């Protein structure tokens, strides 16, 4: 399974170092692929400390341009050089707070792939869309917009994170059955737009209030390949607990 932590805007480089010093020695035998998506400023310390451990680091954003006058932005080459193997793209917090639109998200995916980064494309419905039974429609639109111009052989570098907005940081989460329904929608979109095989092979993870106390419940979902964990990952003990439940 892919177990991905999203630290969001948390932890200084020193705090990241402390976290990693405690965490890394405890996951040596872990059978899962662990990815820690750190703030930009912690990437380098992350790269340095995770070298040779099997734990990968990722970023939480990427510029949609490779060069030019982009004050304050970080491009794909910089992320790769700083040690990122993954990058989160299209997180709902970026779509809403930072006004990222589908065109930008599509460009970001292309920039990430160009620099050898694996993409974690976040998609998911808000509460109104859920209540009006629009989830499938929303997922289809978000995926198709994000993957315009992407070739089937590039999909192995793309993981789709199903993150219902109403479940992020709220303590609420869909049932395992509901997660599977959405994962099936995602696979169907990929299978229609690329191939049946691509739909089966694409990595889909679930994110939204995954915590030690609900991991055994949400991990009953059978159509996903892992989890994207925000708040709970900030304490390494919680992440370790989640990992041990998944063993
Ligand atoms: P959460 O965040 O686990 O705190 O709900 C998940 C995310 O935003 O990726």
Boltz pocket constraint, residues with backbone or C-beta under 6 A from the ligand:
constraints:
  - pocket:
      binder: B
      contacts: [[A, 6], [A, 163], [A, 167], [A, 168], [A, 169], [A, 170], [A, 207], [A, 208], [A, 209], [A, 210], [A, 228], [A, 229], [A, 230], [A, 231], [A, 232]]
      max_distance: 6.0
